[in-house]
């Protein structure tokens, strides 16, 4: 079976090959193929032509599109270049702005640095000016209440303390209270009997009673008492000698003035603190111009009085050395435009001596009672005085004023208020004690304990907030009260010691009044004589009876 199939297949293929060979040999197939080829070629040529046409169109379209896109790209490039140009311009502007901003920033930083430096400088100046302001404010607020300035030197009016309570009663004498009338004087002229009124003389019904109403008119007048002495002169014809009767010792010049006139002018000028011109003018007015004393005579009265009273002052000097307690102080004086010092020493029994010195310190103390004194000295905080005497008590009146000054200028601190209250309480406690009665030691120990506690409070406050460089008075006061605690509290332990130095302060005011009237003295000797005279006047007022005018008149007489 397989062989028959293969044979048939071969025969079919052979027959097909013979047919194909015959066609090839006859050329018909070639012609057909050629025609078919040509036909296909023409078909392809048409296709190619169409494709070429299409390609040409496409090429044209490509060129058109390319040209269009070139135009678009060129426009875009131009637009891009324009945008880029604008961007570059903007960039240059931004660079300029950036450079300008950098310069401005640098300038701003420089200015900020300058402002910062100025701020620091201004802050420093502000702090300094605040300190100066505090210092000036403290100086402006200083018066007699918070410093050593006397009340007469302050602009503000002095406060008049009045602790009395209103009772609702009318002023003047109260019902049932015996009045105090004016003292009647001894009549110096015959009694003047007044004529009865006319109605009494006309009506006999009026009868005289045993009662007589007596009223006086008192006046004074200056009586010029002049004693004139005459002495006849005798001539010896043989010897040529001339002789007359001896005049009294006080009658030397043609016109002499006795002690009363000298005392009058001396007390006016030195005790009443009137000028020489006013004193002589007053005396001239009293005598209707009859007495016109020269300025030279009045100016020499202090020297004359000082020289005549030197023994009394020496005796007072020796007595003051024996006193257990003595006050001392000094103040400034003016001598021909220069400064000098006036010292005063006073004892509790009233004795006092003034001393004029050209310098302060140990040179000023030399020659005063303080130099040789061995008791307890009461004085202000002058370190010089601590080198003299056996013990010392500082004036608490000054401490109270300084504490008030600290309260006014350091209101945030508490120690000054507490210390001022404690000092006032201690002084009040001491004043309530009986004379020569020693204070209660328990109470004194309690005061000392509170004193130390307040000092610790001050130490803490100044440690937390240091004192201002322009106002250190409060801090310095704290250090002083701590260092000299024993000298601030001595009056609590000794009943003889006062708490203040007011005795010496009051005495120095007498010189201050004279200094204010004289403004300045021409020589130091005149100040020295004035101090000697003031010392003697203080001692005279201790005598009984204290008639200063009579005593001064006797000294000059």
VEXDRENPA-352213 format. One line per 4 residues: number of its first residue (from 0); their letters; for each residue z negated, x negated, y negated of C-alpha. Coordinates in Angstrom, 3 decimals, always signed. Layout:
N
NUM) a) Z,X,Y | ...
# end
This chain:
557
0) xxxx) +0.000,+0.000,+0.000 | -0.715,-2.658,-2.503 | +2.624,-4.405,-1.896 | +4.615,-1.196,-2.456
4) xxxx) +2.822,-0.611,-5.777 | +3.487,-4.110,-7.009 | +7.137,-3.831,-5.992 | +7.654,-0.636,-7.899
8) xxxx) +5.951,-2.138,-10.941 | +8.141,-5.176,-10.806 | +11.283,-3.091,-10.453 | +10.354,-1.047,-13.496
12) xxxx) +9.713,-4.088,-15.513 | +12.987,-5.649,-14.347 | +15.013,-2.645,-15.267 | +13.373,-2.558,-18.685
16) xxxx) +14.101,-6.234,-19.129 | +17.753,-5.784,-18.132 | +18.141,-2.943,-20.592 | +16.613,-5.045,-23.339
20) xxxx) +18.795,-7.986,-22.386 | +21.885,-5.862,-22.516 | +21.006,-4.576,-25.911 | +20.405,-8.066,-27.081
24) xxxx) +23.643,-9.298,-25.771 | +25.549,-6.502,-27.395 | +23.843,-7.112,-30.827 | +22.983,-3.506,-31.398
28) xxxx) +19.331,-4.162,-31.322 | +19.706,-6.982,-33.767 | +21.594,-4.726,-36.093 | +18.960,-2.104,-35.742
32) xxxx) +16.279,-4.655,-36.266 | +18.130,-6.014,-39.255 | +18.602,-2.583,-40.740 | +15.067,-1.800,-39.992
36) xxxx) +14.074,-5.109,-41.488 | +16.187,-4.537,-44.558 | +14.836,-1.048,-44.815 | +11.336,-2.361,-44.525
40) xxxx) +12.190,-5.163,-46.944 | +13.456,-2.656,-49.492 | +10.373,-0.593,-48.852 | +8.253,-3.680,-49.368
44) xxxx) +10.317,-4.730,-52.376 | +9.762,-1.342,-53.886 | +6.123,-1.684,-53.071 | +6.163,-5.210,-54.439
48) xxxx) +7.987,-4.031,-57.553 | +5.525,-1.220,-57.924 | +2.735,-3.657,-57.316 | +4.323,-6.105,-59.773
52) xxxx) +4.650,-3.310,-62.274 | +1.147,-2.308,-61.501 | +0.090,-5.951,-61.752 | +1.937,-6.310,-65.039
56) xxxx) +0.303,-3.173,-66.297 | -2.954,-4.396,-64.937 | -2.301,-7.775,-66.544 | -1.471,-6.070,-69.793
60) xxxx) -4.537,-3.950,-69.433 | -6.491,-7.026,-68.533 | -5.138,-8.799,-71.594 | -5.849,-5.717,-73.681
64) xxxx) -9.297,-5.398,-72.192 | -9.793,-9.112,-72.493 | -8.679,-9.022,-76.096 | -10.888,-6.007,-76.630
68) xxxx) -13.824,-7.743,-75.050 | -12.987,-10.910,-76.902 | -13.001,-8.812,-80.051 | -16.200,-7.171,-78.908
72) xxxx) -17.674,-10.527,-77.975 | -16.455,-11.988,-81.226 | -18.010,-9.074,-83.089 | -21.100,-9.441,-81.011
76) xxxx) -21.013,-13.190,-81.664 | -20.587,-12.573,-85.364 | -23.322,-10.013,-85.223 | -25.429,-12.400,-83.162
80) xxxx) -24.696,-15.207,-85.586 | -25.622,-12.878,-88.440 | -28.776,-11.848,-86.605 | -29.441,-15.476,-85.743
84) xxxx) -28.844,-16.438,-89.347 | -31.176,-13.710,-90.456 | -33.635,-14.820,-87.792 | -33.320,-18.412,-88.948
88) xxxx) -33.790,-17.298,-92.521 | -36.735,-15.200,-91.462 | -37.994,-18.129,-89.403 | -37.668,-20.425,-92.390
92) xxxx) -39.478,-17.824,-94.468 | -42.126,-17.536,-91.785 | -42.373,-21.330,-91.652 | -42.733,-21.403,-95.409
96) xxxx) -45.290,-18.611,-95.185 | -47.006,-20.448,-92.341 | -47.066,-23.658,-94.389 | -48.227,-21.691,-97.402
100) xxxx) -50.825,-19.950,-95.248 | -51.939,-23.308,-93.880 | -52.206,-24.701,-97.391 | -54.012,-21.555,-98.491
104) xxxx) -56.249,-21.814,-95.447 | -56.934,-25.473,-96.228 | -57.575,-24.550,-99.850 | -59.761,-21.680,-98.698
108) xxxx) -61.647,-24.014,-96.387 | -62.060,-26.482,-99.218 | -63.195,-23.698,-101.515 | -65.442,-22.371,-98.770
112) xxxx) -66.858,-25.857,-98.403 | -67.332,-26.081,-102.155 | -68.873,-22.604,-102.194 | -71.100,-23.575,-99.295
116) xxxx) -72.176,-26.717,-101.110 | -72.628,-24.693,-104.277 | -74.540,-22.100,-102.268 | -76.840,-24.753,-100.862
120) xxxx) -77.187,-26.278,-104.316 | -77.737,-22.851,-105.858 | -80.212,-21.926,-103.144 | -82.067,-25.166,-103.804
124) xxxx) -81.957,-24.546,-107.540 | -83.039,-20.948,-106.974 | -85.988,-22.085,-104.926 | -86.829,-24.645,-107.596
128) xxxx) -86.418,-22.094,-110.389 | -88.556,-19.630,-108.457 | -91.195,-22.317,-108.240 | -90.846,-23.037,-111.957
132) xxxx) -90.949,-19.305,-112.634 | -94.128,-19.050,-110.591 | -95.589,-21.971,-112.515 | -94.606,-20.488,-115.887
136) xxxx) -95.803,-17.058,-114.772 | -99.136,-18.624,-113.843 | -99.304,-20.364,-117.222 | -98.452,-17.157,-119.105
140) xxxx) -101.045,-15.164,-117.176 | -103.777,-17.722,-117.788 | -106.453,-16.409,-120.100 | -110.216,-16.438,-120.450
144) xxxx) -110.576,-14.425,-117.210 | -108.794,-16.814,-114.817 | -108.994,-20.242,-116.493 | -111.052,-22.384,-118.831
148) xxxx) -109.164,-21.128,-121.893 | -111.606,-19.555,-124.382 | -111.109,-15.891,-125.240 | -110.337,-16.773,-128.866
152) xxxx) -107.240,-18.724,-127.780 | -105.612,-15.906,-125.801 | -103.057,-13.470,-127.182 | -104.195,-10.545,-125.091
156) xxxx) -107.190,-8.634,-126.329 | -110.469,-9.287,-124.588 | -111.676,-6.528,-122.325 | -115.053,-5.151,-123.311
160) xxxx) -117.030,-4.536,-120.167 | -118.979,-1.296,-120.204 | -120.984,-0.432,-117.125 | -122.937,+2.427,-118.739
164) xxxx) -122.507,+5.961,-117.454 | -122.013,+8.938,-119.724 | -125.162,+11.054,-120.106 | -123.701,+13.869,-122.168
168) xxxx) -126.259,+13.301,-124.965 | -125.238,+12.982,-128.595 | -125.103,+9.484,-130.067 | -127.972,+8.264,-132.219
172) xxxx) -131.724,+8.869,-132.019 | -132.890,+11.311,-129.364 | -135.541,+14.036,-129.904 | -139.065,+12.698,-129.425
176) xxxx) -138.039,+9.070,-129.959 | -139.639,+7.248,-132.865 | -136.988,+5.895,-135.178 | -136.735,+2.318,-136.341
180) xxxx) -136.414,+2.331,-140.126 | -135.504,-0.519,-142.375 | -138.339,-2.907,-143.112 | -139.794,-2.480,-146.611
184) xxxx) -140.019,-5.601,-148.731 | -142.744,-6.757,-151.150 | -141.760,-5.596,-154.650 | -140.858,-8.444,-156.987
188) xxxx) -140.872,-6.245,-160.109 | -143.332,-3.666,-161.471 | -143.221,-0.345,-159.615 | -141.001,+2.192,-161.361
192) xxxx) -142.610,+5.619,-161.462 | -139.952,+8.313,-161.676 | -140.459,+11.149,-164.188 | -141.111,+14.551,-162.548
196) xxxx) -138.287,+17.094,-162.857 | -138.267,+19.414,-165.873 | -139.215,+22.516,-163.881 | -142.468,+20.791,-162.820
200) xxxx) -143.370,+19.935,-166.406 | -142.568,+23.454,-167.630 | -144.370,+25.323,-164.865 | -148.135,+24.629,-164.630
204) xxxx) -148.184,+26.229,-161.203 | -146.956,+22.903,-159.723 | -149.884,+20.704,-158.662 | -149.650,+17.023,-157.751
208) xxxx) -150.203,+16.249,-154.041 | -151.565,+13.138,-152.347 | -148.135,+12.349,-150.898 | -145.814,+9.899,-152.616
212) xxxx) -142.265,+9.158,-151.463 | -141.467,+5.472,-151.698 | -137.890,+4.120,-151.622 | -136.723,+0.602,-152.394
216) xxxx) -133.547,-0.956,-153.757 | -133.202,-4.503,-152.419 | -130.847,-7.039,-153.996 | -130.487,-10.794,-154.180
220) xxxx) -129.434,-13.071,-156.996 | -128.997,-16.765,-157.498 | -131.555,-18.147,-159.949 | -130.625,-21.470,-161.434
224) xxxx) -133.902,-23.373,-161.746 | -133.429,-26.402,-163.977 | -136.203,-28.882,-164.755 | -135.497,-31.197,-167.622
228) xxxx) -137.549,-34.356,-168.121 | -137.910,-36.095,-171.509 | -139.150,-39.653,-171.795 | -139.554,-41.241,-175.222
232) xxxx) -138.348,-44.793,-175.507 | -140.638,-47.356,-177.147 | -139.445,-50.564,-178.769 | -141.491,-53.794,-179.030
236) xxxx) -140.581,-55.415,-182.318 | -141.942,-58.766,-181.249 | -140.384,-59.125,-177.796 | -137.463,-56.685,-178.170
240) xxxx) -138.560,-54.893,-174.972 | -137.794,-51.175,-174.574 | -140.122,-49.019,-172.388 | -140.198,-45.337,-171.385
244) xxxx) -142.229,-43.217,-169.000 | -141.278,-43.360,-165.295 | -139.242,-40.449,-163.955 | -140.054,-38.876,-160.545
248) xxxx) -138.559,-40.645,-157.541 | -135.910,-37.952,-156.940 | -134.760,-38.003,-160.576 | -132.319,-40.904,-160.722
252) xxxx) -129.080,-39.757,-162.339 | -128.632,-37.811,-165.552 | -128.149,-34.665,-163.456 | -129.729,-34.492,-159.964
256) xxxx) -129.582,-31.794,-157.307 | -132.633,-31.084,-155.189 | -132.785,-30.313,-151.462 | -132.130,-26.578,-151.824
260) xxxx) -128.620,-27.060,-153.244 | -127.851,-29.791,-150.736 | -129.139,-27.634,-147.860 | -127.141,-24.647,-149.097
264) xxxx) -123.870,-26.596,-149.172 | -124.674,-28.496,-145.966 | -125.345,-25.321,-143.938 | -122.298,-23.558,-145.356
268) xxxx) -120.034,-26.434,-144.411 | -121.534,-27.466,-141.045 | -123.365,-24.446,-139.667 | -121.294,-21.593,-141.117
272) xxxx) -118.057,-23.608,-140.673 | -116.656,-22.999,-144.133 | -114.453,-25.548,-145.818 | -115.705,-27.833,-148.581
276) xxxx) -113.535,-26.045,-151.143 | -114.849,-22.614,-150.163 | -118.444,-23.839,-150.151 | -118.278,-25.321,-153.654
280) xxxx) -116.332,-22.273,-154.926 | -118.949,-19.910,-153.475 | -121.787,-21.807,-155.133 | -119.863,-21.855,-158.415
284) xxxx) -119.359,-18.082,-158.260 | -123.051,-17.490,-157.529 | -124.064,-19.483,-160.614 | -121.390,-18.056,-162.922
288) xxxx) -119.491,-21.326,-162.884 | -122.437,-23.452,-163.980 | -122.570,-25.562,-160.811 | -119.343,-27.313,-159.770
292) xxxx) -120.350,-29.796,-157.100 | -117.839,-32.517,-156.302 | -116.127,-32.708,-152.922 | -117.340,-36.259,-152.416
296) xxxx) -120.967,-35.194,-152.646 | -120.506,-32.374,-150.123 | -118.632,-34.602,-147.686 | -121.488,-37.160,-147.764
300) xxxx) -124.172,-34.604,-146.865 | -123.533,-34.907,-143.102 | -124.018,-38.652,-143.157 | -127.188,-38.361,-145.250
304) xxxx) -128.655,-35.654,-143.016 | -127.783,-37.573,-139.818 | -129.439,-40.768,-141.012 | -132.624,-38.963,-142.103
308) xxxx) -133.057,-37.118,-138.767 | -132.433,-39.997,-136.370 | -136.101,-40.251,-135.191 | -136.174,-36.550,-134.170
312) xxxx) -132.998,-36.974,-132.102 | -134.381,-40.040,-130.362 | -137.493,-38.097,-129.425 | -135.340,-35.230,-128.072
316) xxxx) -133.282,-37.788,-126.108 | -136.434,-39.056,-124.364 | -137.687,-35.524,-123.636 | -134.360,-34.481,-122.072
320) xxxx) -134.509,-37.379,-119.611 | -137.667,-35.806,-118.133 | -136.060,-32.394,-117.542 | -135.404,-31.629,-113.819
324) xxxx) -132.084,-29.901,-114.642 | -129.561,-30.662,-117.370 | -126.208,-29.162,-118.403 | -123.363,-31.409,-119.528
328) xxxx) -119.781,-30.858,-120.574 | -117.099,-32.204,-122.907 | -114.202,-30.894,-124.965 | -111.304,-32.294,-126.968
332) xxxx) -111.508,-33.106,-130.655 | -108.899,-34.260,-133.191 | -109.375,-37.253,-135.425 | -106.529,-38.104,-137.814
336) xxxx) -103.901,-36.860,-135.358 | -105.492,-38.601,-132.356 | -107.535,-37.105,-129.549 | -111.227,-37.759,-129.029
340) xxxx) -113.990,-36.269,-126.900 | -117.150,-34.317,-127.775 | -119.915,-34.435,-125.150 | -122.920,-32.129,-125.044
344) xxxx) -126.129,-32.439,-123.028 | -128.511,-29.468,-122.862 | -131.679,-28.639,-120.976 | -132.863,-25.144,-119.935
348) xxxx) -135.672,-25.224,-122.562 | -133.048,-25.180,-125.370 | -132.837,-28.836,-126.361 | -129.291,-30.115,-126.861
352) xxxx) -127.559,-33.219,-128.196 | -123.915,-33.677,-129.172 | -122.097,-37.003,-128.828 | -118.706,-38.020,-130.241
356) xxxx) -116.682,-40.441,-128.130 | -113.230,-41.924,-128.587 | -112.458,-41.898,-124.847 | -113.205,-39.804,-121.788
360) xxxx) -114.587,-40.887,-118.432 | -117.257,-43.532,-118.053 | -116.592,-44.835,-121.570 | -117.341,-41.368,-122.880
364) xxxx) -120.548,-40.950,-120.872 | -121.880,-44.299,-122.081 | -124.636,-43.788,-124.617 | -125.226,-40.110,-123.788
368) xxxx) -128.245,-38.623,-122.022 | -126.120,-38.291,-118.877 | -125.856,-42.066,-118.505 | -129.598,-42.510,-117.910
372) xxxx) -130.380,-39.102,-116.422 | -131.839,-38.972,-112.879 | -132.194,-35.229,-112.288 | -129.806,-32.439,-111.290
376) xxxx) -126.628,-32.209,-113.386 | -124.866,-28.877,-113.899 | -121.243,-29.378,-114.968 | -117.626,-28.404,-114.459
380) xxxx) -115.507,-30.189,-111.894 | -115.349,-33.542,-113.675 | -115.456,-36.325,-111.076 | -116.950,-38.711,-113.635
384) xxxx) -120.230,-36.782,-113.715 | -120.691,-37.270,-109.956 | -121.523,-40.907,-110.650 | -124.650,-39.918,-112.594
388) xxxx) -127.770,-37.935,-111.789 | -129.486,-37.333,-108.452 | -127.633,-34.140,-107.464 | -124.968,-31.820,-108.853
392) xxxx) -124.204,-28.126,-109.251 | -120.674,-27.069,-110.211 | -120.147,-24.204,-112.626 | -119.281,-21.118,-110.564
396) xxxx) -117.989,-19.278,-113.636 | -115.029,-21.669,-113.592 | -114.624,-21.202,-109.840 | -114.462,-17.417,-110.300
400) xxxx) -111.758,-17.810,-112.956 | -109.747,-20.192,-110.776 | -110.024,-17.789,-107.818 | -108.739,-14.957,-110.004
404) xxxx) -105.833,-17.170,-111.056 | -105.042,-17.754,-107.377 | -105.239,-14.001,-106.729 | -102.781,-13.324,-109.569
408) xxxx) -100.248,-15.938,-108.439 | -100.782,-15.804,-104.643 | -101.249,-12.070,-103.991 | -100.301,-12.375,-100.297
412) xxxx) -103.303,-14.549,-99.468 | -106.663,-13.043,-98.565 | -109.043,-16.002,-98.734 | -109.143,-16.050,-102.556
416) xxxx) -110.178,-12.380,-102.738 | -112.845,-12.836,-100.072 | -114.194,-16.012,-101.661 | -114.357,-14.482,-105.142
420) xxxx) -116.261,-11.481,-103.767 | -118.646,-13.808,-101.916 | -119.318,-15.977,-104.998 | -120.047,-12.886,-107.097
424) xxxx) -122.391,-11.610,-104.398 | -124.227,-14.956,-104.226 | -124.673,-15.095,-108.010 | -125.923,-11.500,-108.046
428) xxxx) -128.355,-12.285,-105.221 | -129.634,-15.365,-107.078 | -130.106,-13.441,-110.340 | -132.213,-10.813,-108.582
432) xxxx) -134.691,-13.434,-107.366 | -137.854,-13.787,-109.379 | -138.246,-16.916,-111.566 | -139.431,-19.938,-109.593
436) xxxx) -139.109,-17.921,-106.354 | -137.235,-19.734,-103.618 | -134.368,-17.634,-102.118 | -134.635,-16.264,-98.584
440) xxxx) -133.430,-19.087,-96.261 | -131.979,-16.576,-93.762 | -129.866,-14.979,-96.459 | -128.805,-18.406,-97.717
444) xxxx) -127.719,-19.429,-94.193 | -125.696,-16.241,-93.933 | -123.953,-17.024,-97.239 | -123.142,-20.545,-96.066
448) xxxx) -121.695,-19.219,-92.801 | -119.452,-16.740,-94.618 | -118.419,-19.519,-97.003 | -117.242,-21.693,-94.085
452) xxxx) -115.426,-18.771,-92.417 | -113.476,-18.062,-95.594 | -112.531,-21.737,-95.832 | -111.162,-21.543,-92.268
456) xxxx) -109.157,-18.466,-93.278 | -107.713,-20.442,-96.193 | -106.849,-23.336,-93.887 | -104.978,-20.982,-91.540
460) xxxx) -103.101,-19.232,-94.365 | -101.960,-22.472,-95.981 | -101.035,-23.816,-92.548 | -98.769,-20.821,-91.844
464) xxxx) -97.313,-20.564,-95.368 | -97.662,-23.854,-97.289 | -98.417,-23.788,-100.992 | -95.506,-23.766,-103.434
468) xxxx) -94.757,-27.156,-104.965 | -94.878,-25.640,-108.453 | -98.163,-23.813,-107.918 | -100.727,-25.734,-105.907
472) xxxx) -103.803,-24.733,-107.904 | -104.966,-22.323,-105.215 | -104.541,-24.907,-102.447 | -106.247,-27.607,-104.523
476) xxxx) -109.114,-25.198,-105.206 | -109.512,-24.617,-101.461 | -109.671,-28.380,-100.806 | -112.170,-28.820,-103.625
480) xxxx) -114.423,-26.005,-102.444 | -114.371,-27.459,-98.953 | -115.155,-31.020,-100.056 | -117.844,-30.047,-102.595
484) xxxx) -119.393,-27.144,-100.695 | -122.928,-28.524,-101.149 | -122.427,-28.775,-104.913 | -121.176,-25.199,-105.098
488) xxxx) -124.155,-23.775,-103.204 | -126.994,-25.945,-104.527 | -128.252,-23.090,-106.740 | -129.096,-21.099,-103.576
492) xxxx) -131.521,-23.782,-102.422 | -133.247,-24.648,-105.723 | -134.541,-21.905,-108.013 | -134.443,-24.256,-111.032
496) xxxx) -130.675,-24.725,-110.802 | -128.453,-22.143,-112.563 | -125.157,-21.027,-111.038 | -123.078,-21.635,-114.166
500) xxxx) -122.709,-24.177,-116.928 | -122.666,-21.483,-119.627 | -125.376,-23.228,-121.655 | -123.151,-26.227,-122.354
504) xxxx) -120.092,-23.985,-122.793 | -121.798,-21.940,-125.514 | -122.928,-25.061,-127.365 | -119.423,-26.544,-127.333
508) xxxx) -118.085,-23.366,-128.935 | -120.035,-24.303,-132.078 | -118.003,-27.485,-132.374 | -114.775,-25.622,-131.538
512) xxxx) -115.381,-23.277,-134.464 | -115.802,-26.221,-136.807 | -112.736,-27.917,-135.333 | -110.674,-24.760,-135.848
516) xxxx) -111.782,-24.651,-139.487 | -111.234,-28.369,-140.142 | -108.066,-28.614,-137.948 | -108.471,-32.401,-137.889
520) xxxx) -111.029,-34.918,-139.159 | -109.992,-37.897,-141.232 | -112.241,-40.390,-139.461 | -114.188,-40.709,-136.235
524) xxxx) -117.371,-41.380,-138.219 | -117.194,-37.904,-139.753 | -117.054,-36.365,-136.265 | -119.963,-38.524,-135.139
528) xxxx) -122.097,-37.464,-138.125 | -121.144,-33.826,-137.510 | -122.321,-34.074,-133.874 | -125.617,-35.604,-134.963
532) xxxx) -126.112,-32.814,-137.503 | -125.272,-30.104,-134.959 | -127.769,-31.648,-132.534 | -130.491,-31.531,-135.172
536) xxxx) -129.722,-27.914,-136.086 | -130.089,-26.888,-132.434 | -133.458,-28.653,-132.243 | -134.634,-27.028,-135.498
540) xxxx) -133.976,-23.554,-134.132 | -136.537,-24.243,-131.402 | -139.314,-24.661,-134.001 | -141.650,-21.891,-135.078
544) xxxx) -141.002,-20.463,-137.566 | -137.291,-21.326,-137.339 | -136.434,-21.270,-141.064 | -133.467,-23.628,-141.012
548) xxxx) -132.850,-23.530,-144.750 | -136.389,-24.568,-145.671 | -136.453,-27.333,-143.086 | -133.075,-28.726,-144.160
552) xxxx) -134.149,-28.507,-147.812 | -137.284,-30.538,-147.092 | -135.231,-33.163,-145.254 | -132.820,-33.521,-148.159
556) x) -135.717,-33.393,-150.659
# end
